Amino acid sequence: RQRGGEKVRPWLASTNLFEALRPVTFVAWAIMGLYRCLRDQLKVGDERMWRLLIDVEMPTMEVLSSMESTGVLINSSNLHSLSRNYQKSIENLTTQAYELAGQTFNLNS
């Protein structure tokens, strides 16, 4: 649908914008409060952890968020080939482990 020359999503066309944004606004407010509290704790407690957050985690979060929004292209034939190769490697390593131990055992323990 269009309103004033702009396309409007159907769920938003019949919704009061302020009411629609109320839950999102509350979540954003809560996250900002948590951020301020945790930011201060990280800055005071461990400068290295603060640098890790700012230099690595935050930029990575932006990339991951973008990937979640737009999706990623996966070559399924390559993925299946990798899976088969890894499975063969796991089977070979499992056999070697059993031979070295002289008996079978639970590798997941």
PyMOL commands that set and color helices and strands:
alter all, ss='L'
color gray80, all
select helices_A, chain A and resi 10-13+17-45+47-70+76-101
alter helices_A, ss='H'
color red, helices_A
select strands_A, chain A and resi 2-3+6-7
alter strands_A, ss='S'
color yellow, strands_A
deselect
rebuild
show_as cartoon
